[in-house]
Amino acid sequence: MTIVVNLDVMLARRKMRLTELSEAVGISVQNLSVLKTGRARAIRFSTLEALCRALACEPGDLLEYRDRDET
C-alpha cells in the first residue's frame, strides 16, 4: 500500500508556487517540500484542512492510494 501526495499537481492546477501556499497556510516551505516530495510520514488533519482551504480542493485531490504493484 502506498499513499501518494499530489500536492505538486494541485499547485500546478492552481498556478500557485510553494512559497505562496506556505504564506497562505502558515507552514514553512521546507515542511511543504517534505510533503510534496512524498517523504512525509504523517499529516495532521489541521494541516490537510488548511491545504484544502488554500487550494480549494478536497482531501482526495491531495492524497491518493495506490497498490505497490502500480507504483
mmJSON file of the N, C-alpha and C atoms, coordinates in Angstrom:
{"data_MODEL":{"atom_site":{
"group_PDB":["ATOM","ATOM","ATOM","ATOM","ATOM","ATOM","ATOM","ATOM","ATOM","ATOM","ATOM","ATOM","ATOM","ATOM","ATOM","ATOM","ATOM","ATOM","ATOM","ATOM","ATOM","ATOM","ATOM","ATOM","ATOM","ATOM","ATOM","ATOM","ATOM","ATOM","ATOM","ATOM","ATOM","ATOM","ATOM","ATOM","ATOM","ATOM","ATOM","ATOM","ATOM","ATOM","ATOM","ATOM","ATOM","ATOM","ATOM","ATOM","ATOM","ATOM","ATOM","ATOM","ATOM","ATOM","ATOM","ATOM","ATOM","ATOM","ATOM","ATOM","ATOM","ATOM","ATOM","ATOM","ATOM","ATOM","ATOM","ATOM","ATOM","ATOM","ATOM","ATOM","ATOM","ATOM","ATOM","ATOM","ATOM","ATOM","ATOM","ATOM","ATOM","ATOM","ATOM","ATOM","ATOM","ATOM","ATOM","ATOM","ATOM","ATOM","ATOM","ATOM","ATOM","ATOM","ATOM","ATOM","ATOM","ATOM","ATOM","ATOM","ATOM","ATOM","ATOM","ATOM","ATOM","ATOM","ATOM","ATOM","ATOM","ATOM","ATOM","ATOM","ATOM","ATOM","ATOM","ATOM","ATOM","ATOM","ATOM","ATOM","ATOM","ATOM","ATOM","ATOM","ATOM","ATOM","ATOM","ATOM","ATOM","ATOM","ATOM","ATOM","ATOM","ATOM","ATOM","ATOM","ATOM","ATOM","ATOM","ATOM","ATOM","ATOM","ATOM","ATOM","ATOM","ATOM","ATOM","ATOM","ATOM","ATOM","ATOM","ATOM","ATOM","ATOM","ATOM","ATOM","ATOM","ATOM","ATOM","ATOM","ATOM","ATOM","ATOM","ATOM","ATOM","ATOM","ATOM","ATOM","ATOM","ATOM","ATOM","ATOM","ATOM","ATOM","ATOM","ATOM","ATOM","ATOM","ATOM","ATOM","ATOM","ATOM","ATOM","ATOM","ATOM","ATOM","ATOM","ATOM","ATOM","ATOM","ATOM","ATOM","ATOM","ATOM","ATOM","ATOM","ATOM","ATOM","ATOM","ATOM","ATOM","ATOM","ATOM","ATOM","ATOM","ATOM","ATOM","ATOM","ATOM","ATOM","ATOM","ATOM","ATOM"],
"id":[1,2,3,4,5,6,7,8,9,10,11,12,13,14,15,16,17,18,19,20,21,22,23,24,25,26,27,28,29,30,31,32,33,34,35,36,37,38,39,40,41,42,43,44,45,46,47,48,49,50,51,52,53,54,55,56,57,58,59,60,61,62,63,64,65,66,67,68,69,70,71,72,73,74,75,76,77,78,79,80,81,82,83,84,85,86,87,88,89,90,91,92,93,94,95,96,97,98,99,100,101,102,103,104,105,106,107,108,109,110,111,112,113,114,115,116,117,118,119,120,121,122,123,124,125,126,127,128,129,130,131,132,133,134,135,136,137,138,139,140,141,142,143,144,145,146,147,148,149,150,151,152,153,154,155,156,157,158,159,160,161,162,163,164,165,166,167,168,169,170,171,172,173,174,175,176,177,178,179,180,181,182,183,184,185,186,187,188,189,190,191,192,193,194,195,196,197,198,199,200,201,202,203,204,205,206,207,208,209,210,211,212,213],
"type_symbol":["N","C","C","N","C","C","N","C","C","N","C","C","N","C","C","N","C","C","N","C","C","N","C","C","N","C","C","N","C","C","N","C","C","N","C","C","N","C","C","N","C","C","N","C","C","N","C","C","N","C","C","N","C","C","N","C","C","N","C","C","N","C","C","N","C","C","N","C","C","N","C","C","N","C","C","N","C","C","N","C","C","N","C","C","N","C","C","N","C","C","N","C","C","N","C","C","N","C","C","N","C","C","N","C","C","N","C","C","N","C","C","N","C","C","N","C","C","N","C","C","N","C","C","N","C","C","N","C","C","N","C","C","N","C","C","N","C","C","N","C","C","N","C","C","N","C","C","N","C","C","N","C","C","N","C","C","N","C","C","N","C","C","N","C","C","N","C","C","N","C","C","N","C","C","N","C","C","N","C","C","N","C","C","N","C","C","N","C","C","N","C","C","N","C","C","N","C","C","N","C","C","N","C","C","N","C","C","N","C","C","N","C","C"],
"label_atom_id":["N","CA","C","N","CA","C","N","CA","C","N","CA","C","N","CA","C","N","CA","C","N","CA","C","N","CA","C","N","CA","C","N","CA","C","N","CA","C","N","CA","C","N","CA","C","N","CA","C","N","CA","C","N","CA","C","N","CA","C","N","CA","C","N","CA","C","N","CA","C","N","CA","C","N","CA","C","N","CA","C","N","CA","C","N","CA","C","N","CA","C","N","CA","C","N","CA","C","N","CA","C","N","CA","C","N","CA","C","N","CA","C","N","CA","C","N","CA","C","N","CA","C","N","CA","C","N","CA","C","N","CA","C","N","CA","C","N","CA","C","N","CA","C","N","CA","C","N","CA","C","N","CA","C","N","CA","C","N","CA","C","N","CA","C","N","CA","C","N","CA","C","N","CA","C","N","CA","C","N","CA","C","N","CA","C","N","CA","C","N","CA","C","N","CA","C","N","CA","C","N","CA","C","N","CA","C","N","CA","C","N","CA","C","N","CA","C","N","CA","C","N","CA","C","N","CA","C","N","CA","C","N","CA","C","N","CA","C","N","CA","C","N","CA","C","N","CA","C"],
"label_alt_id":[null,null,null,null,null,null,null,null,null,null,null,null,null,null,null,null,null,null,null,null,null,null,null,null,null,null,null,null,null,null,null,null,null,null,null,null,null,null,null,null,null,null,null,null,null,null,null,null,null,null,null,null,null,null,null,null,null,null,null,null,null,null,null,null,null,null,null,null,null,null,null,null,null,null,null,null,null,null,null,null,null,null,null,null,null,null,null,null,null,null,null,null,null,null,null,null,null,null,null,null,null,null,null,null,null,null,null,null,null,null,null,null,null,null,null,null,null,null,null,null,null,null,null,null,null,null,null,null,null,null,null,null,null,null,null,null,null,null,null,null,null,null,null,null,null,null,null,null,null,null,null,null,null,null,null,null,null,null,null,null,null,null,null,null,null,null,null,null,null,null,null,null,null,null,null,null,null,null,null,null,null,null,null,null,null,null,null,null,null,null,null,null,null,null,null,null,null,null,null,null,null,null,null,null,null,null,null,null,null,null,null,null,null],
"label_comp_id":["MET","MET","MET","THR","THR","THR","ILE","ILE","ILE","VAL","VAL","VAL","VAL","VAL","VAL","ASN","ASN","ASN","LEU","LEU","LEU","ASP","ASP","ASP","VAL","VAL","VAL","MET","MET","MET","LEU","LEU","LEU","ALA","ALA","ALA","ARG","ARG","ARG","ARG","ARG","ARG","LYS","LYS","LYS","MET","MET","MET","ARG","ARG","ARG","LEU","LEU","LEU","THR","THR","THR","GLU","GLU","GLU","LEU","LEU","LEU","SER","SER","SER","GLU","GLU","GLU","ALA","ALA","ALA","VAL","VAL","VAL","GLY","GLY","GLY","ILE","ILE","ILE","SER","SER","SER","VAL","VAL","VAL","GLN","GLN","GLN","ASN","ASN","ASN","LEU","LEU","LEU","SER","SER","SER","VAL","VAL","VAL","LEU","LEU","LEU","LYS","LYS","LYS","THR","THR","THR","GLY","GLY","GLY","ARG","ARG","ARG","ALA","ALA","ALA","ARG","ARG","ARG","ALA","ALA","ALA","ILE","ILE","ILE","ARG","ARG","ARG","PHE","PHE","PHE","SER","SER","SER","THR","THR","THR","LEU","LEU","LEU","GLU","GLU","GLU","ALA","ALA","ALA","LEU","LEU","LEU","CYS","CYS","CYS","ARG","ARG","ARG","ALA","ALA","ALA","LEU","LEU","LEU","ALA","ALA","ALA","CYS","CYS","CYS","GLU","GLU","GLU","PRO","PRO","PRO","GLY","GLY","GLY","ASP","ASP","ASP","LEU","LEU","LEU","LEU","LEU","LEU","GLU","GLU","GLU","TYR","TYR","TYR","ARG","ARG","ARG","ASP","ASP","ASP","ARG","ARG","ARG","ASP","ASP","ASP","GLU","GLU","GLU","THR","THR","THR"],
"label_asym_id":["A","A","A","A","A","A","A","A","A","A","A","A","A","A","A","A","A","A","A","A","A","A","A","A","A","A","A","A","A","A","A","A","A","A","A","A","A","A","A","A","A","A","A","A","A","A","A","A","A","A","A","A","A","A","A","A","A","A","A","A","A","A","A","A","A","A","A","A","A","A","A","A","A","A","A","A","A","A","A","A","A","A","A","A","A","A","A","A","A","A","A","A","A","A","A","A","A","A","A","A","A","A","A","A","A","A","A","A","A","A","A","A","A","A","A","A","A","A","A","A","A","A","A","A","A","A","A","A","A","A","A","A","A","A","A","A","A","A","A","A","A","A","A","A","A","A","A","A","A","A","A","A","A","A","A","A","A","A","A","A","A","A","A","A","A","A","A","A","A","A","A","A","A","A","A","A","A","A","A","A","A","A","A","A","A","A","A","A","A","A","A","A","A","A","A","A","A","A","A","A","A","A","A","A","A","A","A","A","A","A","A","A","A"],
"label_entity_id":["1","1","1","1","1","1","1","1","1","1","1","1","1","1","1","1","1","1","1","1","1","1","1","1","1","1","1","1","1","1","1","1","1","1","1","1","1","1","1","1","1","1","1","1","1","1","1","1","1","1","1","1","1","1","1","1","1","1","1","1","1","1","1","1","1","1","1","1","1","1","1","1","1","1","1","1","1","1","1","1","1","1","1","1","1","1","1","1","1","1","1","1","1","1","1","1","1","1","1","1","1","1","1","1","1","1","1","1","1","1","1","1","1","1","1","1","1","1","1","1","1","1","1","1","1","1","1","1","1","1","1","1","1","1","1","1","1","1","1","1","1","1","1","1","1","1","1","1","1","1","1","1","1","1","1","1","1","1","1","1","1","1","1","1","1","1","1","1","1","1","1","1","1","1","1","1","1","1","1","1","1","1","1","1","1","1","1","1","1","1","1","1","1","1","1","1","1","1","1","1","1","1","1","1","1","1","1","1","1","1","1","1","1"],
"label_seq_id":[1,1,1,2,2,2,3,3,3,4,4,4,5,5,5,6,6,6,7,7,7,8,8,8,9,9,9,10,10,10,11,11,11,12,12,12,13,13,13,14,14,14,15,15,15,16,16,16,17,17,17,18,18,18,19,19,19,20,20,20,21,21,21,22,22,22,23,23,23,24,24,24,25,25,25,26,26,26,27,27,27,28,28,28,29,29,29,30,30,30,31,31,31,32,32,32,33,33,33,34,34,34,35,35,35,36,36,36,37,37,37,38,38,38,39,39,39,40,40,40,41,41,41,42,42,42,43,43,43,44,44,44,45,45,45,46,46,46,47,47,47,48,48,48,49,49,49,50,50,50,51,51,51,52,52,52,53,53,53,54,54,54,55,55,55,56,56,56,57,57,57,58,58,58,59,59,59,60,60,60,61,61,61,62,62,62,63,63,63,64,64,64,65,65,65,66,66,66,67,67,67,68,68,68,69,69,69,70,70,70,71,71,71],
"pdbx_PDB_ins_code":[null,null,null,null,null,null,null,null,null,null,null,null,null,null,null,null,null,null,null,null,null,null,null,null,null,null,null,null,null,null,null,null,null,null,null,null,null,null,null,null,null,null,null,null,null,null,null,null,null,null,null,null,null,null,null,null,null,null,null,null,null,null,null,null,null,null,null,null,null,null,null,null,null,null,null,null,null,null,null,null,null,null,null,null,null,null,null,null,null,null,null,null,null,null,null,null,null,null,null,null,null,null,null,null,null,null,null,null,null,null,null,null,null,null,null,null,null,null,null,null,null,null,null,null,null,null,null,null,null,null,null,null,null,null,null,null,null,null,null,null,null,null,null,null,null,null,null,null,null,null,null,null,null,null,null,null,null,null,null,null,null,null,null,null,null,null,null,null,null,null,null,null,null,null,null,null,null,null,null,null,null,null,null,null,null,null,null,null,null,null,null,null,null,null,null,null,null,null,null,null,null,null,null,null,null,null,null,null,null,null,null,null,null],
"Cartn_x":[0.847,0.0,0.89,0.554,1.284,0.291,0.56,-0.222,0.631,0.087,0.79,0.209,1.086,0.669,0.761,-0.363,-0.434,-0.412,0.379,0.456,1.002,1.992,2.565,1.542,0.671,-0.382,-1.363,-1.772,-2.739,-2.122,-0.856,-0.184,-0.156,0.136,0.176,-1.212,-2.234,-3.599,-4.031,-3.589,-3.97,-2.991,-1.947,-0.899,-0.353,-0.013,0.476,1.862,2.702,4.04,4.019,5.001,5.097,5.218,5.915,6.063,4.722,3.908,2.576,1.713,1.757,0.985,1.476,2.772,3.356,2.814,2.77,2.244,0.756,0.016,-1.43,-1.821,-1.031,-1.398,-0.564,0.503,1.325,2.199,2.636,3.531,4.801,5.946,7.213,7.337,8.086,8.347,9.037,9.928,10.649,9.682,8.732,7.765,6.836,6.436,5.612,6.392,7.668,8.508,8.616,8.737,8.781,7.477,6.375,5.072,4.963,5.374,5.267,6.09,7.251,8.127,7.808,6.811,6.391,7.235,8.062,8.905,8.232,7.073,6.362,5.791,5.827,5.294,3.914,3.522,2.216,1.806,0.504,-0.015,-1.154,-1.156,-2.232,-3.471,-4.625,-5.872,-5.968,-5.44,-5.481,-4.642,-3.534,-2.7,-3.426,-4.023,-4.782,-5.935,-6.61,-7.714,-7.226,-6.104,-5.551,-5.143,-4.54,-4.15,-5.376,-6.401,-7.624,-8.294,-8.29,-8.902,-8.135,-6.807,-5.981,-6.02,-6.14,-6.13,-7.532,-8.546,-9.947,-10.134,-9.78,-9.878,-10.359,-10.497,-10.901,-9.666,-9.689,-8.553,-8.197,-9.179,-8.932,-8.205,-8.221,-7.458,-5.963,-5.652,-4.264,-3.653,-4.484,-3.992,-4.59,-3.757,-4.205,-3.628,-4.44,-3.988,-3.628,-2.488,-2.075,-1.543,-1.829,-1.202,0.281,1.1,2.539,2.838,1.992,2.189,2.045,1.267,1.021,2.14,2.957,3.972,5.243],
"Cartn_y":[-1.18,0.0,1.241,2.176,3.43,4.583,5.594,6.825,7.842,8.374,9.347,10.725,11.692,13.073,13.822,14.366,15.08,16.596,17.059,18.492,19.241,18.678,19.338,19.485,18.49,18.539,19.669,19.756,20.798,22.189,22.316,23.611,24.028,23.089,23.391,23.782,23.064,23.384,24.767,25.16,26.47,27.567,27.165,28.118,28.862,28.079,28.626,28.055,28.861,28.424,27.956,27.163,26.623,27.742,28.807,29.93,30.623,30.75,31.344,30.486,29.175,28.26,28.316,28.394,28.481,29.693,30.817,32.039,31.92,31.263,31.139,30.223,29.17,28.195,28.313,29.096,29.269,28.075,27.378,26.227,26.542,26.179,26.523,25.846,26.489,25.943,24.587,24.45,23.191,22.058,22.301,21.268,20.923,21.928,21.654,20.871,21.157,20.438,18.962,18.669,17.279,16.571,17.261,16.691,16.499,17.5,17.475,16.354,16.077,15.058,13.647,13.531,12.22,11.651,12.467,11.988,12.093,12.729,12.869,11.523,11.256,10.009,10.207,11.462,11.754,13.165,13.426,14.771,14.994,16.123,16.462,16.861,16.545,16.94,18.454,19.184,20.646,21.143,20.479,20.826,20.495,19.312,18.905,19.869,20.27,21.221,22.562,23.054,24.331,24.252,23.132,22.958,22.928,22.198,22.113,23.476,24.235,25.568,26.475,26.467,27.348,26.953,25.653,25.168,24.925,25.183,24.966,23.562,22.572,21.191,20.298,19.03,18.023,17.207,16.557,15.728,14.668,14.12,13.112,13.666,14.975,15.588,15.618,15.654,15.724,14.361,13.433,12.117,11.035,10.104,9.027,7.709,6.678,5.343,4.553,3.896,3.013,1.71,0.61,-0.649,-0.545,-1.261,-1.23,-1.691,-2.557,-3.047,-1.941,-0.895,0.209,1.228,1.267,2.313,2.004],
"Cartn_z":[0.0,0.0,0.0,-0.844,-0.938,-0.994,-0.205,-0.275,-1.029,-2.105,-2.935,-2.654,-2.449,-2.212,-3.53,-3.974,-5.255,-5.075,-4.13,-3.874,-5.08,-5.75,-6.925,-8.039,-8.188,-9.212,-8.904,-7.627,-7.249,-7.363,-7.022,-7.181,-8.653,-9.531,-10.958,-11.469,-11.034,-11.469,-11.014,-9.836,-9.288,-9.69,-10.444,-10.86,-9.648,-8.634,-7.375,-7.091,-6.495,-6.117,-4.662,-4.319,-2.965,-1.93,-2.27,-1.336,-1.083,-2.12,-1.959,-1.039,-1.253,-0.424,1.02,1.199,2.529,3.287,2.621,3.242,3.531,2.647,2.806,3.965,4.198,5.23,6.5,6.47,7.663,7.978,6.951,7.102,6.321,6.889,6.243,4.877,4.016,2.685,2.811,3.782,3.972,4.316,5.218,5.588,4.426,3.661,2.484,1.44,1.318,0.366,0.746,2.036,2.506,2.136,2.316,1.957,0.445,-0.307,-1.77,-2.394,-1.826,-2.397,-1.9,-1.034,-0.565,0.561,1.188,2.279,3.636,3.713,4.989,5.409,6.686,7.226,7.843,8.048,8.656,8.263,8.389,8.161,9.147,9.771,10.706,9.927,10.515,9.871,9.745,10.703,10.616,9.434,9.167,8.009,6.719,6.669,5.484,5.231,6.3,6.168,5.62,6.129,5.661,4.191,3.8,2.398,1.493,1.907,1.098,0.974,2.053,2.016,1.061,1.163,0.327,-1.146,-1.416,-2.801,-3.358,-2.545,-2.948,-3.519,-2.709,-3.153,-2.018,-2.298,-1.317,-0.917,0.258,0.658,-0.383,-1.055,-2.086,-3.302,-3.479,-4.562,-4.225,-2.935,-2.485,-2.19,-1.711,-1.308,-2.187,-2.602,-3.484,-2.99,-2.978,-2.599,-3.855,-3.81,-4.91,-4.327,-4.995,-4.642,-4.989,-4.293,-4.574,-5.995,-6.542,-7.908,-8.937,-8.614,-9.557,-9.552,-8.507,-8.393,-9.105],
"occupancy":[1.0,1.0,1.0,1.0,1.0,1.0,1.0,1.0,1.0,1.0,1.0,1.0,1.0,1.0,1.0,1.0,1.0,1.0,1.0,1.0,1.0,1.0,1.0,1.0,1.0,1.0,1.0,1.0,1.0,1.0,1.0,1.0,1.0,1.0,1.0,1.0,1.0,1.0,1.0,1.0,1.0,1.0,1.0,1.0,1.0,1.0,1.0,1.0,1.0,1.0,1.0,1.0,1.0,1.0,1.0,1.0,1.0,1.0,1.0,1.0,1.0,1.0,1.0,1.0,1.0,1.0,1.0,1.0,1.0,1.0,1.0,1.0,1.0,1.0,1.0,1.0,1.0,1.0,1.0,1.0,1.0,1.0,1.0,1.0,1.0,1.0,1.0,1.0,1.0,1.0,1.0,1.0,1.0,1.0,1.0,1.0,1.0,1.0,1.0,1.0,1.0,1.0,1.0,1.0,1.0,1.0,1.0,1.0,1.0,1.0,1.0,1.0,1.0,1.0,1.0,1.0,1.0,1.0,1.0,1.0,1.0,1.0,1.0,1.0,1.0,1.0,1.0,1.0,1.0,1.0,1.0,1.0,1.0,1.0,1.0,1.0,1.0,1.0,1.0,1.0,1.0,1.0,1.0,1.0,1.0,1.0,1.0,1.0,1.0,1.0,1.0,1.0,1.0,1.0,1.0,1.0,1.0,1.0,1.0,1.0,1.0,1.0,1.0,1.0,1.0,1.0,1.0,1.0,1.0,1.0,1.0,1.0,1.0,1.0,1.0,1.0,1.0,1.0,1.0,1.0,1.0,1.0,1.0,1.0,1.0,1.0,1.0,1.0,1.0,1.0,1.0,1.0,1.0,1.0,1.0,1.0,1.0,1.0,1.0,1.0,1.0,1.0,1.0,1.0,1.0,1.0,1.0,1.0,1.0,1.0,1.0,1.0,1.0],
"B_iso_or_equiv":[0.0,0.0,0.0,0.0,0.0,0.0,0.0,0.0,0.0,0.0,0.0,0.0,0.0,0.0,0.0,0.0,0.0,0.0,0.0,0.0,0.0,0.0,0.0,0.0,0.0,0.0,0.0,0.0,0.0,0.0,0.0,0.0,0.0,0.0,0.0,0.0,0.0,0.0,0.0,0.0,0.0,0.0,0.0,0.0,0.0,0.0,0.0,0.0,0.0,0.0,0.0,0.0,0.0,0.0,0.0,0.0,0.0,0.0,0.0,0.0,0.0,0.0,0.0,0.0,0.0,0.0,0.0,0.0,0.0,0.0,0.0,0.0,0.0,0.0,0.0,0.0,0.0,0.0,0.0,0.0,0.0,0.0,0.0,0.0,0.0,0.0,0.0,0.0,0.0,0.0,0.0,0.0,0.0,0.0,0.0,0.0,0.0,0.0,0.0,0.0,0.0,0.0,0.0,0.0,0.0,0.0,0.0,0.0,0.0,0.0,0.0,0.0,0.0,0.0,0.0,0.0,0.0,0.0,0.0,0.0,0.0,0.0,0.0,0.0,0.0,0.0,0.0,0.0,0.0,0.0,0.0,0.0,0.0,0.0,0.0,0.0,0.0,0.0,0.0,0.0,0.0,0.0,0.0,0.0,0.0,0.0,0.0,0.0,0.0,0.0,0.0,0.0,0.0,0.0,0.0,0.0,0.0,0.0,0.0,0.0,0.0,0.0,0.0,0.0,0.0,0.0,0.0,0.0,0.0,0.0,0.0,0.0,0.0,0.0,0.0,0.0,0.0,0.0,0.0,0.0,0.0,0.0,0.0,0.0,0.0,0.0,0.0,0.0,0.0,0.0,0.0,0.0,0.0,0.0,0.0,0.0,0.0,0.0,0.0,0.0,0.0,0.0,0.0,0.0,0.0,0.0,0.0,0.0,0.0,0.0,0.0,0.0,0.0],
"pdbx_formal_charge":[null,null,null,null,null,null,null,null,null,null,null,null,null,null,null,null,null,null,null,null,null,null,null,null,null,null,null,null,null,null,null,null,null,null,null,null,null,null,null,null,null,null,null,null,null,null,null,null,null,null,null,null,null,null,null,null,null,null,null,null,null,null,null,null,null,null,null,null,null,null,null,null,null,null,null,null,null,null,null,null,null,null,null,null,null,null,null,null,null,null,null,null,null,null,null,null,null,null,null,null,null,null,null,null,null,null,null,null,null,null,null,null,null,null,null,null,null,null,null,null,null,null,null,null,null,null,null,null,null,null,null,null,null,null,null,null,null,null,null,null,null,null,null,null,null,null,null,null,null,null,null,null,null,null,null,null,null,null,null,null,null,null,null,null,null,null,null,null,null,null,null,null,null,null,null,null,null,null,null,null,null,null,null,null,null,null,null,null,null,null,null,null,null,null,null,null,null,null,null,null,null,null,null,null,null,null,null,null,null,null,null,null,null],
"auth_seq_id":[1,1,1,2,2,2,3,3,3,4,4,4,5,5,5,6,6,6,7,7,7,8,8,8,9,9,9,10,10,10,11,11,11,12,12,12,13,13,13,14,14,14,15,15,15,16,16,16,17,17,17,18,18,18,19,19,19,20,20,20,21,21,21,22,22,22,23,23,23,24,24,24,25,25,25,26,26,26,27,27,27,28,28,28,29,29,29,30,30,30,31,31,31,32,32,32,33,33,33,34,34,34,35,35,35,36,36,36,37,37,37,38,38,38,39,39,39,40,40,40,41,41,41,42,42,42,43,43,43,44,44,44,45,45,45,46,46,46,47,47,47,48,48,48,49,49,49,50,50,50,51,51,51,52,52,52,53,53,53,54,54,54,55,55,55,56,56,56,57,57,57,58,58,58,59,59,59,60,60,60,61,61,61,62,62,62,63,63,63,64,64,64,65,65,65,66,66,66,67,67,67,68,68,68,69,69,69,70,70,70,71,71,71],
"auth_comp_id":["MET","MET","MET","THR","THR","THR","ILE","ILE","ILE","VAL","VAL","VAL","VAL","VAL","VAL","ASN","ASN","ASN","LEU","LEU","LEU","ASP","ASP","ASP","VAL","VAL","VAL","MET","MET","MET","LEU","LEU","LEU","ALA","ALA","ALA","ARG","ARG","ARG","ARG","ARG","ARG","LYS","LYS","LYS","MET","MET","MET","ARG","ARG","ARG","LEU","LEU","LEU","THR","THR","THR","GLU","GLU","GLU","LEU","LEU","LEU","SER","SER","SER","GLU","GLU","GLU","ALA","ALA","ALA","VAL","VAL","VAL","GLY","GLY","GLY","ILE","ILE","ILE","SER","SER","SER","VAL","VAL","VAL","GLN","GLN","GLN","ASN","ASN","ASN","LEU","LEU","LEU","SER","SER","SER","VAL","VAL","VAL","LEU","LEU","LEU","LYS","LYS","LYS","THR","THR","THR","GLY","GLY","GLY","ARG","ARG","ARG","ALA","ALA","ALA","ARG","ARG","ARG","ALA","ALA","ALA","ILE","ILE","ILE","ARG","ARG","ARG","PHE","PHE","PHE","SER","SER","SER","THR","THR","THR","LEU","LEU","LEU","GLU","GLU","GLU","ALA","ALA","ALA","LEU","LEU","LEU","CYS","CYS","CYS","ARG","ARG","ARG","ALA","ALA","ALA","LEU","LEU","LEU","ALA","ALA","ALA","CYS","CYS","CYS","GLU","GLU","GLU","PRO","PRO","PRO","GLY","GLY","GLY","ASP","ASP","ASP","LEU","LEU","LEU","LEU","LEU","LEU","GLU","GLU","GLU","TYR","TYR","TYR","ARG","ARG","ARG","ASP","ASP","ASP","ARG","ARG","ARG","ASP","ASP","ASP","GLU","GLU","GLU","THR","THR","THR"],
"auth_asym_id":["A","A","A","A","A","A","A","A","A","A","A","A","A","A","A","A","A","A","A","A","A","A","A","A","A","A","A","A","A","A","A","A","A","A","A","A","A","A","A","A","A","A","A","A","A","A","A","A","A","A","A","A","A","A","A","A","A","A","A","A","A","A","A","A","A","A","A","A","A","A","A","A","A","A","A","A","A","A","A","A","A","A","A","A","A","A","A","A","A","A","A","A","A","A","A","A","A","A","A","A","A","A","A","A","A","A","A","A","A","A","A","A","A","A","A","A","A","A","A","A","A","A","A","A","A","A","A","A","A","A","A","A","A","A","A","A","A","A","A","A","A","A","A","A","A","A","A","A","A","A","A","A","A","A","A","A","A","A","A","A","A","A","A","A","A","A","A","A","A","A","A","A","A","A","A","A","A","A","A","A","A","A","A","A","A","A","A","A","A","A","A","A","A","A","A","A","A","A","A","A","A","A","A","A","A","A","A","A","A","A","A","A","A"],
"auth_atom_id":["N","CA","C","N","CA","C","N","CA","C","N","CA","C","N","CA","C","N","CA","C","N","CA","C","N","CA","C","N","CA","C","N","CA","C","N","CA","C","N","CA","C","N","CA","C","N","CA","C","N","CA","C","N","CA","C","N","CA","C","N","CA","C","N","CA","C","N","CA","C","N","CA","C","N","CA","C","N","CA","C","N","CA","C","N","CA","C","N","CA","C","N","CA","C","N","CA","C","N","CA","C","N","CA","C","N","CA","C","N","CA","C","N","CA","C","N","CA","C","N","CA","C","N","CA","C","N","CA","C","N","CA","C","N","CA","C","N","CA","C","N","CA","C","N","CA","C","N","CA","C","N","CA","C","N","CA","C","N","CA","C","N","CA","C","N","CA","C","N","CA","C","N","CA","C","N","CA","C","N","CA","C","N","CA","C","N","CA","C","N","CA","C","N","CA","C","N","CA","C","N","CA","C","N","CA","C","N","CA","C","N","CA","C","N","CA","C","N","CA","C","N","CA","C","N","CA","C","N","CA","C","N","CA","C","N","CA","C","N","CA","C","N","CA","C","N","CA","C"],
"pdbx_PDB_model_num":[1,1,1,1,1,1,1,1,1,1,1,1,1,1,1,1,1,1,1,1,1,1,1,1,1,1,1,1,1,1,1,1,1,1,1,1,1,1,1,1,1,1,1,1,1,1,1,1,1,1,1,1,1,1,1,1,1,1,1,1,1,1,1,1,1,1,1,1,1,1,1,1,1,1,1,1,1,1,1,1,1,1,1,1,1,1,1,1,1,1,1,1,1,1,1,1,1,1,1,1,1,1,1,1,1,1,1,1,1,1,1,1,1,1,1,1,1,1,1,1,1,1,1,1,1,1,1,1,1,1,1,1,1,1,1,1,1,1,1,1,1,1,1,1,1,1,1,1,1,1,1,1,1,1,1,1,1,1,1,1,1,1,1,1,1,1,1,1,1,1,1,1,1,1,1,1,1,1,1,1,1,1,1,1,1,1,1,1,1,1,1,1,1,1,1,1,1,1,1,1,1,1,1,1,1,1,1,1,1,1,1,1,1]
}}}
